[in-house]
């Protein structure tokens, strides 16, 4: 005897079985999504969100008055291996500017540590490649006033000492590449108006009495 398939689908039991199968499928899919989706809380030591109100960041009095049309301030932990990618990005932004901005590096040093703590290749590169002013930021107080939680945090000030950008220049930790932060800084230094005033920062903690970063950054 042949079975009427249309009649089978009109059977309430068939509909209940189909609905149960669909609910089971959706439940499995959602569970898999939760298991494979990264937990932002686990990455708190690797990145921080750029502060929203960039213009509320004051020019540090310890720097003296602004002396250039543009000043880039970068917070540096001397032992952060992720800094190489940030400096590559900053170098590219500076190279595209019609006039070179002033560069200030707030270099973290814990109180009680001698000068050898900041005698690292990263700090050396800042002096050689950028002719940066190395500000000895004991206990990271000036960096904190700039909103820097992580090494690699950059703040760009205009000639009036008003912050126009605050955040990172890399798309991920220790790696370079196109990103909104680098685009914004490049645009600012070229006299344009960027689309964003901040970008997420990736790097080691700025205030940390460490000899090496806890997480090695691949280049």
Residue, then its C-alpha position, 0 to 999 in steps of 0.5 A: x500500500x502506498x503512503x500519501x506523503x502530504x498526509x504524513x506531513x499533516x500528521x501532528x506527530x511528524x511536525x513535533x518530531x521535526x520541531x524537536x530536531x530543529x531545536x536540538x540543531x540550534x542548541x548544538x550550534x549555539x553551544x559550539x559557538x560559545x565554546x570557540x568564541x574567545x573570551x575577552x576577559x581572558x585577553x585583558x592583559x593583551x589589549x585595552x580599549x582606547x579611551x573615548x574622550x581623547x580631547x579630555x587628555x591634558x598635555x603633561x606639564x612635565x613636558x613644558x609647553x608644546x614646541x611643534x605643530x604635532x607631537x606624538x607621545x608613545x608610552x614604552x615599557x622598555x622590555x616589551x617585545x611587542x613594541x617593535x611593531x608599534x615603532x614600525x607603524x609610527x615610523x611609517x606614519x612619520x615618514x608620510x608627514x610633510x613635516x616631522x612631528x616631535x616625538x616623546x617617549x614616556x619610558x616606564x621605570x619602577x622606583x628603585x630601578x637603576x638606569x640599566x632597566x631602560x637600557x634596552x634595544x627598544x629604547x635605543x631604537x627610539x633614540x636612533x631612528x626617531x631622535x625621541x626625547x626619552x622621558x623618565x617616567x618613574x612608576x608610570x605616573x605620566x603615562x597613566x595621565x595619558x590613559x596608557x595601560x599598555x606599552x605602545x599607547x600613542x597620543x597625538x597632540x596638536x600645536x596647542x597641546x590638545x589631544x587629537x588621537x589616543x590609542x594603538x597603531x597595530x591590528x594585533x599584538x606584536x604584528x603590523x598591518x593596516x588598521x584604523x589607528x595607523x590610518x588616523x595618525x597618518x591622516x592627522x600628521x598629513x593635515x587631514x581629519x581622521x575618521x576615528x580619534x582612538x583605537x584599541x591598544x595591544x601590548x604588555x602592561x605599561x606599569x610592570x616591574x618585569x625584565x621580560x614580557x610574559x607573552x612573547x610576540x611573534x614578528 
